[in-house]
Amino acid sequence: MQSIGPPTVSRQFRNYVIAFYQTQRKAFLIIVTLLISLYVLTVPDQADDMINAVIDDGIFSRLFQSILLSTFIWSWMVYGCTRMILHISPVGLRLNSECDLLLRWLPKLGGMIPAFILAYAFWKPDHWQSYLLILESYLMLIVFLSIEHYVPVFALPARWKFSERYTNFTQDIRALWRNPLGRVVTTGGLALSISLIVLFSLPVNWGIAQRFRPTAIIIFGITLYTFIGSLIIYFNDYRYRPLMLIVLVYLIIISTFNDNTTVRQATKSSVMPVTQRPTIQAHFAQWIAARRQEEGDTIPLVLVAAEGGGIRALNWTAEALIRLDSIIPGFSRHVYALSGVSGGGVGTVFYTAFLRDVAETERTGRFEQFRNVIRDDYLSAVSAALLFPESIQRFVPTPLPTLERAKWLEDSWADSYADNIGLHTLDSSLTQLYQTPTGYNYDLPSLLLNGTLAESGQKIVTSNLQLDPGYFKNVVSTLDVLGTDVPLKTAASLCSRFPIVTNGGLIQKDTLLGNGRKRRYGGHVVDGGYFDNSGVETCIQLLNNLVPLIRQLDTAQRVTVIPYILFIQNSHTIGKLPQKRSIVQAIQIPLLGFFNAWDNGSTTRDNMFSSFMNRFDNPKTNYLTLRLAYNDKYPLGWFLSDSAARSLSQQAKDSISLTNKELAKLKGAFRQMKVKRVAN
């Protein structure tokens, strides 16, 4: 009889591949969450900036300690959930020595991976954070080995005893609860999940999310979804009980009924009806009257377009505007309107509120307080809402508006402004921004905040002015659709609902049909960058509306109005052919095409509009672009590290100066036009 020798290397490798497939087929969701985590924590510029903020604070900072703690909990969840899926009632495993080895080691190795992911994210050879995270990973392995040896609940059996038949739902619950390890994992996971949801569902103004900061919140969120997903996988049986499919179908069906994105409305009795907003013609006449001193005056009129780009655009827009205020006396009083998109729109809202709340003679001394507002952490609150309160809404069949993450972002803006400036201006309505005890405030620039109506692809503008449809063709007015005003913070969010980070805001109105029945029309407002990320198009539509009025002033009242279009650009365009991308190109190429076209579209429009303005003679319009240089990677999210904020502020100081011939010309024109500082 021929003896059977040891298996060959190729056969052993084949057995390991089969064993790995059998085990990970059941635990694939954990692998997917780890891969997603690797991407989220290492690839985006926002992730890199969040990590830099932690590094800047040092290894003994509260931020880094929060990351060590959250990573420790995440590692335990991966270890426990992997053991729950693989070691309790798995059916269909073909046990052999290779499978036995993987069953014993995969949970421990999986539990080490979270710290390795963070170590890779933090990797800078001259900083200690990554080394401490690698140490934490190996300490986790020692802990796992120790508890399996000394703690009976976690002990591994000498031999695996698995059922050979598929069980029903009740039997699976019973098997999970009777197993000591199953009870520990499920009770511990449920307790942790409930605690995290409660903790991060507390009011925004309590500042809980900001204490942990975005990186730790994201890790806690991954931990939560690892546990919930593992429970679904444990009970899933793709042949007899496709629980994953059932949950997916349920979420799709109830999404028809639980849309909680209806935008806030300003309903206080002190808020004036939106029908009383001034028309552009009436507003412009009063604006000119407030600046005209004598017959034959020449008055500068500045229209500002603020490009979108998250907190990068917010900071660059605000820094550019306050810098212009400091080098050109009377600049802000001659800004007729601000056309903002996305983060640029939020920057214009903050700037306009600051102009209203702080007297002109005091602004320079309070610029640092204003900088605290534009540099604040706005990602923590919206991330916490996305990962925790909204996880409840996804399973609840009725809308719970307070759980919508965009409202948390709005509240974080308003709270930061109130904490630093001392006023709750962003909580008041958009039209109230312009109300004074003596009437309308014509010293403030008007706001035209550009969004996109997702269902039709139309541009939608939220403004304190009534827009003339003859000039703003195919443009939807937010306040006209709603029939009421919105809080200023909501107006800011309606132009800055960036994909994934925030969702679309629902606006609707009842429309009377021909048969006498009413039907609700409207849609979801998303980021203005979908339509035009520059905001310049809206400035030109407004200028076209003003041109007949400007010509009339020149003819009838001998008042010369010189328009300026100022484009505040922050997008990065390389200007040369890039290298090709081939990895997962079926997914990556469409996304790259969308987001890179988003940025480059602004450059194309900038060049086109500049050329157009050069040919525009009556009235002669000056076109000027203030570009953000790209010496650093500035993120697109809602968090900016202190080092990035300082770098961006320094760029504004260096590049926005009177060495710029166009700005020197603008200041000279202001001086020639006898523009003086006037206190609010």
C-alpha positions in Angstrom: 0.0 0.0 0.0 1.4 3.4 -1.0 1.8 5.9 1.8 0.3 9.4 1.4 3.0 12.0 1.9 2.7 15.6 3.0 0.7 17.9 0.7 2.6 19.8 -1.9 3.1 23.5 -1.7 0.6 24.2 -4.5 -2.0 22.0 -2.9 -1.5 23.7 0.5 -1.8 27.1 -1.2 -5.0 25.9 -2.9 -6.4 24.7 0.5 -5.7 28.1 2.1 -7.4 30.0 -0.8 -10.5 27.8 -0.4 -10.4 28.1 3.4 -10.0 31.9 3.1 -12.9 32.1 0.7 -15.2 30.0 2.9 -14.5 32.0 6.0 -14.4 35.5 4.5 -17.5 34.8 2.5 -19.3 35.1 5.8 -17.2 38.0 7.2 -16.9 39.9 4.0 -18.7 43.0 5.4 -16.0 43.5 7.9 -13.4 43.4 5.1 -15.4 45.9 3.2 -15.7 48.3 6.2 -11.9 48.1 6.7 -11.3 48.9 3.0 -13.7 51.8 3.1 -12.1 53.0 6.3 -8.7 52.8 4.7 -9.9 55.0 1.8 -11.8 57.5 4.0 -9.0 58.0 6.5 -6.1 58.2 4.0 -7.1 59.3 0.5 -9.1 62.6 0.6 -7.4 65.9 1.2 -9.8 66.5 4.1 -8.5 63.3 5.8 -4.9 64.5 5.4 -5.7 67.9 6.9 -7.6 66.3 9.8 -4.6 64.1 10.5 -2.2 67.1 10.3 -4.3 68.9 12.9 -3.9 66.0 15.3 -0.1 65.8 14.6 0.2 69.6 15.2 -1.3 69.1 18.7 1.2 66.5 19.7 1.0 62.9 21.1 -0.3 64.1 24.6 -3.2 66.1 23.2 -6.8 65.2 23.9 -7.3 64.8 20.1 -4.7 62.0 19.8 -5.9 60.3 23.0 -9.4 60.3 21.5 -8.1 58.5 18.4 -6.2 56.0 20.5 -9.4 55.3 22.5 -11.6 55.0 19.4 -9.1 52.8 17.6 -9.0 50.5 20.6 -12.8 50.2 20.7 -12.8 49.6 16.9 -10.2 46.9 17.2 -12.3 45.1 19.8 -15.4 45.3 17.7 -13.6 43.8 14.6 -12.3 41.0 16.8 -15.6 40.3 18.5 -17.7 40.5 15.4 -15.4 38.3 13.4 -15.5 35.6 16.1 -19.3 35.9 16.3 -19.7 35.4 12.6 -17.1 32.6 12.2 -17.3 30.7 15.5 -21.1 30.6 16.3 -23.3 28.4 14.1 -21.5 28.7 10.8 -22.8 26.3 8.2 -21.1 25.1 5.1 -17.5 25.2 6.2 -15.3 22.4 5.0 -13.1 21.9 8.0 -9.4 21.0 7.4 -6.1 22.1 9.0 -6.0 25.3 6.8 -9.5 26.3 7.7 -8.8 25.6 11.4 -5.8 27.9 11.3 -7.7 30.7 9.7 -10.6 30.4 12.1 -8.2 30.8 15.0 -6.1 33.7 13.6 -8.4 35.8 11.4 -10.2 37.5 14.3 -6.9 38.4 15.9 -5.3 39.7 12.7 -8.5 41.6 11.9 -8.4 43.2 15.3 -4.9 44.5 14.6 -5.8 46.1 11.3 -7.6 49.3 12.6 -4.5 50.5 14.4 -2.4 49.7 11.3 -4.8 51.8 9.1 -4.4 54.7 11.4 -0.6 54.3 11.6 -0.6 54.5 7.8 -2.8 57.6 7.8 -0.5 59.2 10.4 2.8 58.1 8.8 5.4 60.7 9.1 8.8 59.3 10.1 9.7 62.3 12.2 6.5 62.2 14.3 5.6 59.7 17.1 1.9 59.1 16.3 2.3 56.4 13.8 4.8 54.5 15.9 2.4 54.6 18.9 -0.4 53.3 16.7 1.8 50.4 15.5 2.6 49.6 19.1 -1.1 49.7 19.9 -1.7 47.2 17.1 0.8 44.7 18.5 -0.5 45.3 22.1 -4.0 44.3 20.8 -2.6 41.0 19.5 -1.1 40.4 22.9 -4.4 41.2 24.6 -6.3 38.9 22.2 -3.9 36.0 22.8 -4.0 36.6 26.6 -7.8 36.6 26.9 -8.1 33.5 24.8 -5.7 31.8 27.1 -6.9 33.1 30.5 -10.6 34.2 30.1 -12.9 31.2 29.6 -15.5 33.2 27.7 -13.0 34.0 24.9 -11.3 30.6 24.9 -11.0 28.8 21.6 -12.2 25.2 21.4 -9.8 22.4 20.8 -12.1 21.2 18.0 -14.8 23.0 16.2 -18.4 21.7 16.5 -20.5 23.2 13.8 -24.0 22.2 12.7 -24.3 20.5 9.4 -27.7 21.9 8.6 -29.2 25.3 8.1 -31.2 26.7 10.9 -34.2 29.1 11.2 -34.1 32.6 12.7 -35.2 31.5 16.1 -32.6 28.8 16.3 -29.9 31.3 15.3 -31.0 33.7 18.1 -31.0 30.9 20.6 -27.5 29.7 19.5 -26.1 33.3 19.7 -27.5 33.9 23.2 -26.6 30.5 24.6 -23.0 31.0 23.5 -21.1 33.0 26.2 -19.0 34.8 23.6 -22.2 35.6 21.6 -23.8 37.2 24.7 -20.7 39.3 25.4 -20.4 40.5 21.8 -24.1 41.3 21.3 -24.7 42.9 24.7 -21.4 44.9 24.5 -22.1 45.9 20.9 -25.7 47.0 21.7 -24.6 48.9 24.7 -21.8 50.7 22.8 -24.1 51.4 19.8 -26.8 53.0 22.0 -24.3 55.0 24.0 -22.7 56.4 20.8 -26.0 57.3 19.2 -27.2 59.0 22.4 -23.9 60.8 22.9 -23.6 62.1 19.4 -27.3 63.0 19.2 -27.0 65.6 22.0 -27.6 69.2 20.9 -24.9 70.8 18.7 -24.4 73.7 21.0 -23.2 71.3 23.7 -20.1 70.8 21.7 -19.8 67.0 22.3 -18.8 66.3 18.7 -16.2 69.1 18.6 -14.5 67.7 21.7 -13.8 64.4 19.9 -13.1 66.0 16.4 -13.9 64.4 13.0 -11.3 61.6 12.9 -12.4 60.0 16.2 -16.1 60.5 15.3 -15.5 58.7 11.9 -13.8 55.8 13.7 -16.7 55.5 16.2 -19.1 55.5 13.3 -17.2 52.8 11.5 -17.3 50.8 14.8 -21.1 51.2 15.0 -21.7 50.1 11.4 -19.3 47.2 11.8 -21.5 45.9 14.6 -24.8 46.5 12.9 -23.6 45.0 9.7 -22.2 42.0 11.5 -25.5 41.2 13.2 -27.3 41.3 9.8 -24.6 39.1 8.3 -24.9 36.6 11.2 -28.6 36.1 10.6 -28.4 36.3 6.8 -28.9 33.1 4.8 -28.7 33.9 1.1 -30.7 30.8 0.1 -33.5 30.6 2.8 -33.4 34.0 4.6 -31.8 36.8 2.6 -31.8 39.3 5.4 -29.4 41.7 3.6 -31.8 41.9 0.7 -34.8 42.3 2.9 -33.2 45.2 4.8 -32.1 46.8 1.5 -35.6 46.6 0.1 -37.1 47.9 3.3 -34.8 50.9 3.3 -35.7 51.7 -0.3 -39.5 51.4 0.4 -39.5 53.6 3.5 -37.3 56.2 1.8 -40.5 57.2 0.0 -42.1 58.3 3.3 -39.2 59.4 5.6 -37.7 62.3 3.7 -36.7 64.6 6.6 -34.9 67.2 4.4 -37.6 69.8 4.4 -35.8 73.1 4.8 -36.4 75.3 7.9 -38.6 78.3 7.4 -38.7 81.6 9.3 -42.2 81.8 10.6 -42.0 84.5 13.4 -44.5 87.3 13.1 -41.6 89.8 12.9 -40.5 88.4 9.6 -41.8 90.4 6.7 -43.6 88.7 3.8 -41.3 87.7 1.0 -43.5 89.6 -1.4 -42.3 92.8 0.2 -38.7 92.2 -0.7 -37.4 95.0 -2.9 -37.2 94.6 -6.6 -33.7 95.1 -8.1 -34.9 98.3 -9.8 -36.2 99.8 -6.5 -33.3 98.6 -4.5 -30.7 99.9 -6.9 -32.3 103.4 -7.0 -32.1 103.6 -3.2 -28.6 102.1 -3.1 -27.4 104.9 -5.5 -29.3 107.6 -3.6 -27.4 106.5 -0.4 -24.1 107.0 -2.1 -24.7 110.0 -4.4 -23.3 113.3 -3.0 -23.7 115.7 -5.9 -24.6 115.9 -9.6 -21.9 114.5 -11.8 -20.8 111.9 -9.2 -19.0 108.8 -10.3 -19.9 105.8 -8.2 -18.2 102.4 -8.2 -20.4 99.3 -8.1 -18.7 96.0 -7.2 -20.3 92.6 -7.9 -18.5 89.8 -6.2 -18.6 86.1 -7.3 -17.3 83.7 -4.7 -16.4 80.3 -6.2 -17.4 77.1 -4.3 -15.0 74.7 -2.6 -16.0 73.8 1.0 -14.1 75.3 3.9 -11.3 76.2 1.5 -13.7 78.5 -0.4 -15.2 79.8 2.9 -11.9 80.9 4.2 -10.4 82.3 1.0 -13.6 84.2 0.3 -13.8 85.7 3.8 -10.1 86.4 4.0 -10.1 88.1 0.5 -13.0 90.3 1.4 -11.7 91.5 4.8 -8.3 92.0 3.2 -9.9 94.2 0.5 -11.7 96.1 3.3 -8.4 96.8 5.0 -6.5 98.1 1.9 -9.3 99.9 0.1 -11.2 102.4 2.3 -15.0 102.2 1.5 -14.8 98.9 -0.4 -17.5 97.1 1.5 -20.0 99.9 1.1 -19.7 99.8 -2.7 -20.2 96.1 -3.0 -23.7 95.9 -4.4 -24.1 92.2 -4.3 -22.3 88.9 -3.4 -23.0 85.9 -5.6 -21.8 82.8 -3.7 -21.6 79.1 -4.4 -21.1 76.3 -1.9 -18.4 77.3 0.6 -17.9 80.6 -1.1 -21.6 81.3 -0.5 -21.2 80.5 3.2 -18.2 82.9 3.3 -20.4 85.7 1.8 -23.0 85.1 4.4 -20.5 85.3 7.3 -19.0 88.4 5.8 -22.3 90.2 5.3 -23.4 89.3 8.9 -20.1 90.7 10.2 -20.6 94.0 8.2 -24.1 94.3 9.7 -23.1 93.5 13.3 -19.8 95.3 13.7 -19.4 99.1 13.1 -16.9 100.0 10.3 -14.6 101.7 12.7 -14.3 98.6 14.9 -14.0 95.9 12.2 -10.2 95.8 11.9 -9.9 95.2 15.6 -12.3 92.3 15.5 -11.0 90.5 12.4 -9.4 87.9 14.6 -12.8 87.1 16.1 -14.2 86.8 12.6 -11.3 84.5 11.7 -12.3 82.2 14.6 -15.7 81.8 12.9 -14.4 81.0 9.4 -11.8 78.6 10.8 -14.0 76.7 13.2 -14.5 72.9 13.1 -17.8 72.4 11.2 -17.1 68.8 10.1 -17.5 67.2 13.5 -21.2 68.1 13.9 -22.2 67.1 10.4 -20.2 63.9 10.6 -21.7 62.9 13.9 -25.2 63.6 12.6 -24.5 61.5 9.4 -23.2 58.5 11.3 -25.4 58.5 14.4 -28.8 60.4 14.4 -29.4 59.8 10.7 -28.8 56.0 11.2 -32.0 56.1 13.2 -33.9 58.0 10.5 -32.9 55.4 7.9 -34.9 52.8 9.7 -37.8 54.9 10.9 -40.7 55.1 8.4 -41.7 58.7 9.3 -39.6 61.9 8.8 -37.8 63.3 11.9 -36.5 66.7 10.7 -34.2 67.3 13.7 -32.1 64.3 12.7 -31.1 65.7 9.3 -27.4 66.4 9.1 -27.6 69.6 7.1 -29.5 71.2 10.0 -26.7 70.2 12.3 -24.2 71.9 10.0 -26.4 75.0 10.0 -26.6 75.1 13.8 -22.8 74.7 14.1 -22.4 77.8 11.9 -24.8 79.8 14.0 -23.4 78.7 17.3 -19.8 79.5 16.3 -20.9 83.0 15.1 -22.7 83.6 18.3 -19.8 82.3 20.5 -17.2 84.5 18.7 -19.1 87.6 17.6 -21.7 87.5 20.5 -24.8 87.8 18.3 -27.4 85.3 17.0 -27.6 86.9 13.6 -27.4 83.6 11.7 -30.5 82.4 13.5 -32.5 85.3 12.3 -34.1 85.3 8.8 -32.4 86.4 5.6 -34.6 89.5 5.1 -34.2 90.5 8.8 -30.5 90.9 8.0 -31.3 94.1 6.1 -33.9 95.5 8.5 -33.0 98.4 10.8 -35.2 100.4 13.2 -35.3 103.2 10.6 -35.9 101.1 7.5 -33.9 99.1 5.0 -30.1 98.9 5.3 -28.7 99.8 1.9 -25.1 99.8 3.3 -25.0 96.0 3.1 -24.4 94.0 0.0 -27.3 91.9 -1.3 -26.9 88.1 -1.3 -27.5 85.8 -4.2 -26.8 82.3 -3.0 -26.6 79.8 -5.9 -28.0 76.3 -5.6 -29.2 73.6 -8.0 -32.6 72.1 -8.1 -31.8 68.4 -8.5 -35.0 67.3 -10.1 -34.8 69.7 -13.0 -31.1 70.8 -13.1 -32.1 74.5 -12.9 -30.2 77.1 -11.0 -32.0 78.2 -7.8 -31.1 81.4 -6.1 -31.8 82.4 -2.5 -31.8 86.2 -2.2 -33.1 89.2 -0.3 -34.0 90.7 -3.7 -36.9 89.9 -6.0 -35.4 88.5 -9.1 -36.6 89.7 -12.5 -37.4 86.6 -14.6 -36.7 88.6 -17.7 -33.1 88.7 -16.8 -32.8 85.6 -14.6 -34.2 83.3 -17.2 -34.9 79.7 -16.1 -33.7 80.6 -12.6 -35.9 79.5 -9.6 -36.2 81.8 -6.6 -36.2 79.8 -3.3 -38.3 82.2 -1.3 -40.9 82.5 -4.1 -41.3 78.7 -4.1 -41.5 78.5 -0.3 -43.7 81.6 0.0 -41.8 82.5 3.2 -38.4 83.5 4.4 -35.7 81.2 5.7 -33.1 81.6 8.5 -29.9 83.1 7.4 -28.0 79.8 8.3 -30.5 77.9 6.1 -29.9 80.3 3.2 -26.2 79.5 3.5 -26.8 75.8 3.5 -29.0 76.0 0.4 -26.0 76.9 -1.7 -23.5 74.5 -0.1 -25.1 71.0 0.0 -22.0 69.2 -1.2 -22.5 65.5 -2.2 -22.4 62.9 0.5 -21.4 65.4 3.3 -24.9 66.9 3.2 -28.1 65.9 1.4 -30.5 67.9 -0.7 -32.9 70.4 1.0 -36.6 69.9 0.1 -38.6 72.9 -0.9 -42.2 72.6 -2.1 -45.3 74.7 -2.8 -49.0 73.9 -3.6 -49.9 74.6 -7.2 -53.5 74.9 -8.4 -54.1 72.7 -11.5 -56.6 73.3 -14.2 -59.1 70.9 -12.8 -59.2 72.8 -9.5 -57.0 70.2 -7.7 -53.8 71.1 -5.9 -50.5 69.4 -6.4 -47.2 69.9 -4.6 -44.3 71.0 -6.8 -40.7 71.6 -5.9 -37.7 69.5 -5.4 -34.4 69.1 -3.5 -31.8 71.9 -3.5 -28.3 70.7 -3.8 -24.9 72.4 -4.1 -24.7 75.3 -6.6 -21.5 73.8 -8.0 -23.5 71.2 -10.0 -24.7 74.0 -12.2 -22.0 76.7 -12.1 -19.3 76.6 -9.4 -18.1 80.1 -10.2 -21.0 82.3 -9.3 -20.0 84.7 -12.1 -22.9 83.8 -14.4 -25.3 85.2 -11.7 -23.2 88.4 -11.5 -23.6 88.9 -15.2 -27.3 88.2 -15.1 -27.6 90.9 -12.4 -25.4 93.3 -14.3 -27.6 92.9 -17.4 -30.6 93.7 -15.2 -28.7 96.8 -13.9 -27.4 98.1 -17.3 -30.6 99.9 -18.4 -30.8 101.5 -14.9 -27.1 102.6 -15.1 -27.6 104.1 -18.5 -30.7 105.9 -17.3 -28.8 107.4 -14.4 -26.1 108.5 -16.8 -28.5 110.2 -19.1 -31.1 111.7 -16.7 -29.2 112.4 -13.6 -25.6 112.7 -14.8 -24.4 110.0 -12.4 -21.7 107.7 -13.7 -21.7 104.1 -12.4 -18.6 102.1 -13.1 -19.3 98.3 -12.6 -16.6 95.9 -11.3 -17.0 92.1 -11.4 -14.6 90.6 -8.8 -14.2 86.8 -9.1 -12.8 85.1 -5.9 -11.4 81.8 -7.2 -10.1 79.0 -5.1 -10.1 76.0 -7.4 -6.9 74.3 -8.5 -6.2 73.9 -12.2 -2.9 72.3 -13.2 -2.7 73.6 -16.8 -0.9 70.5 -18.2 -1.8 67.0 -19.1 -2.1 64.7 -16.1 -1.1 61.1 -15.7 -3.7 58.4 -16.5 -5.6 56.6 -13.8 -6.3 52.9 -14.4 -7.0 51.3 -11.0 -10.7 50.5 -10.8 -11.2 52.8 -13.7 -14.8 51.8 -14.3 -15.7 53.6 -11.0 -12.8 56.0 -10.7 -12.9 57.6 -14.1 -16.6 58.8 -14.0 -16.0 60.3 -10.5 -12.7 62.0 -11.5 -14.4 63.4 -14.6 -17.3 64.8 -12.5 -15.2 66.4 -9.7 -12.3 67.7 -11.8 -14.7 69.2 -14.4 -16.4 70.9 -11.4 -13.2 72.7 -10.7 -12.0 73.3 -14.3 -15.5 74.6 -15.3 -14.9 77.7 -13.2 -11.6 78.5 -15.0 -13.3 78.1 -18.4 -16.0 80.5 -17.3 -13.5 82.9 -15.8 -11.6 83.1 -19.1 -14.8 83.4 -21.1 -16.4 86.1 -18.9 -13.2 88.1 -18.7 -13.0 88.2 -22.5 -16.7 89.1 -22.7 -16.3 92.0 -20.2 -13.3 93.4 -22.1 -15.7 93.9 -25.1 -18.5 95.4 -23.0 -18.4 99.2 -23.4 -21.7 100.7 -22.2 -21.1 100.8 -19.3 -17.5 99.9 -19.3 -17.1 97.0 -16.9 -13.9 96.0 -15.2 -13.2 92.3 -14.5 -10.8 91.1 -11.9 -9.9 87.6 -10.6 -8.3 86.9 -7.2 -6.9 83.4 -7.3 -5.8 81.2 -4.4 -2.3 79.9 -5.0 -1.8 76.2 -4.4 1.3 75.8 -2.3 -0.6 73.6 0.1 -3.4 71.1 -0.2 -6.5 72.8 1.2 -9.4 70.4 1.9 -12.9 70.6 0.4 -14.7 69.5 3.5 -15.8 71.5 6.6 -12.6 71.2 8.7 -9.4 73.2 8.4 -6.3 72.7 10.5 -4.7 75.7 12.2 -1.6 75.4 10.0 -3.6 75.3 6.8 -5.8 78.3 8.0 -2.7 80.3 8.8 -1.1 79.5 5.4 -4.3 80.5 3.6 -4.6 83.7 5.5 -0.9 84.6 4.7 -1.6 84.0 1.0 -4.4 86.5 1.2 -2.1 89.0 2.9 0.7 88.4 0.3 -1.3 88.2 -2.9 -4.1 90.7 -2.2 -2.1 93.8 -2.0 -1.6 97.1 -3.8 1.3 95.5 -5.7 -1.5 94.0 -7.8 -1.9 96.6 -10.6 -5.7 96.0 -10.9 -6.3 96.4 -7.2 -4.1 99.6 -7.2 -6.2 100.8 -10.1 -9.4 100.0 -8.1 -8.2 101.9 -5.0 -7.2 104.8 -7.2 -10.6 104.8 -8.7 -12.2 104.9 -5.3 -9.9 107.8 -4.3 -10.8 109.6 -7.5 -14.5 109.0 -6.8 -14.2 110.6 -3.4 -15.2 107.4 -1.6 -15.0 107.9 2.2 -15.3 105.5 5.1 -18.8 105.9 6.5 -19.6 104.3 9.9 -22.6 102.0 10.0 
